[in-house]
Amino acid sequence: MAIQLSTLLSQTEESGNFPEAKKILGSAAALKVCPTPSSFLGRAKIVGIIGGASVFSTLIFLEKLVWWSTKNGGESVPFIVCSDPDTSRKLQLHSSPYSGKDGTPLKDRTIIEILKRKVSFLELSGARCIVMPCHVSHVWHDEVSKGCSVSFLNVGDSVAREIREAKHKPLEAGSNVRIGVLAIERILMAGFYQEKLQNQGFEIVLPDRPTMEHIIIPAVEALNKRDMEGARNLLRIAVQLLLVRAVNVVILASDEFHGLLPHNDPLLKKCIDPMDALARSTILWARTDEKVHKQTS
């Protein structure tokens, strides 16, 4: 199996996000043909990656994983990817009003079963750590990771740790550090970002109902119509509305928002891409002794 990222690398080179992309592509150091299964099983630090609702987002995550793990001359983190269009479609159409006897929406139960089968496949393939670079998939992280025999990273944990380590100061006297979260409604309702951050003592600020109805939802609709400029302007307004409420940073917690703001937009300095944090956590796991990781996870 081989993963070709020529187009993606060319796009990121033009955007300026990864100035050395062309060098990586030309030297064929970014992604090579995967080793045979037997050679995978002999390695201890293999990462299993479950593709999500957006194949493009999965490819971007892989690019960051490879680029950041090799930029100082090190070897790329070994990984196995499990991704298919059918699962992507199901994740995109995950909402359903119909529930089973246990109260779990039937489509949710189906997705959980599909994701758990992918976890089993990756475990059998030799993965020692599982990651899901998809905001929607993390709605079911607890259910999917239950019973997993290897490390299973959570993007909420990755974000909370990096924000804690940044040591932000409250912008208003007498208040806690405030963190804004922008996402589609289902991700906000799941609350996994809010839970992880609140456990660290942060105050969470979410968009209000008018912002969701008149800015976030129209922004996604604009994207679906390929109106990039309209979606970009709406996202800028949504970020600014949270910033005026004295938040230190804004988490862009939807695949729809990825890459929407240009790399030189000043607002990006106030925003966090959770998948960046997950990629760094994955590399940290690969570079950390397995025994130490299990004791601290």
Protein Blocks (a to p, Z undefined) as FASTA:
>chain_A
ZZdfklmmmmmmmnomammlmmmmmnopmbccdddfklmmmpckbccddddfblklmmmm
mmmmmmmmmmnopacddddddddfklmmmmmmmpcfbdcfkopafklmmmmmmmmmmmmm
mmmnopabdcddbfklmmmmmmmmgopabdcddfklmmmmmmmmnopacfbghiacdddd
dddfklmmnommmmmmmmnopacddddfklmmmmmmmmmmmmmnopaklmmmmmmmmmmm
mmmnopabdcdfbfklgokacfklmklmmpccfklmmmmmmmmmmmpcfklmmmmZZ
